[in-house]
Amino acid sequence: MANQKFGKILFTEEQIANRAKEIAAQIDKDFEGEEVILLCTLKGSILWIGDIMKNLTVKTKLDFISASSYGASKTSSGVVKIKFDPEINMYNANIIVVEDIVDTGNTLKYVLGKLEERGPKCVKVCTMLNKEARRTNDFHADYVGFEIDDLFVIGYGLDFDQKYRDLPYISYLEEDDVDSL
């Protein structure tokens, strides 16, 4: 499947890697001399967090969370479900939630509210993709890889019904693509 292309390539593996280096440098500057907990949102941000982590020089810890309002659909159901909760102690810690894409912002806003209940020093968000066109609240990410139009993106960890995560670039599905799947 990794060789099959959908739509056009929005961002290449090289572009993504370069942007991750730039963001890691900003995180290093913002948290110089401190420790951060990188909280990977499963499953879509697994490749992105790897790119961020390998470029950081600040001390880091890693944990995972899984929350979703999607399923086998191109649109959010609006109901957020936390399927896997982080185990690490977040009290008085610097948390950076590493997300694959911020779409409506509803899932992330819900997750951030739950994380704030744990008493962290600060909570920031680092997203690979930001889709402002679909935002339904006033959420803004602290670190943004790329701004995108209102497209259903796939690849580089992003999926449609658990498919296409393995693409080494970011592309998108068009209606004809979805109908033929």
C-alpha positions, 0 to 999 in steps of 0.5 A: 500500500505504501506505493499507492498514491492518493491525490497529490503529495501535500508534504514529503517525508523530507519536509516533515522531518525538516519542520520537526527539527525546527519545532524541536529547536523551539521546544528546546528554547522554550523549555531550556533546563527543564524536563518535558513529558511528551504525550503521544496521541495514539495512533496517528502521531506516532511517526511525528512524535518520533521526529520531534523526539529525536531532535530534542535536547531537553530532558524528556519522558514519554507517555501515550493517550488514545482519544477519538471522535472518529471511527470508520468515517471521514467526519467526527462523531462529536463524542470523545472517547478516551481509550488509553490513559497516560500512566505518568505522574503529571503533577507540576510537569511540563506536558506537550501533547503531540498530535497528528492533526487538529481538526474541529479541536473538540477532542483535543479540548476535551483531552486538555481539560482532563490533563489539567485535572492532574495539576501540571505546570503547563500543557502545550500542544504540538500538532503536525497538521492544523486545519483551521477551516474545521475549527468549532472552538477557540483552540490554538496549538502552540507548535504547528507543523503545517497549516492545511485546507479542509481535506481528509488527509492520510499518510505519515501516521494518519489513516482512513479506517486504519489504512494508509498510515504507512505512507511516507508522506501526507496526501489526501482522499477525494470522494472518488477515492473513498467510494472505491475503498 
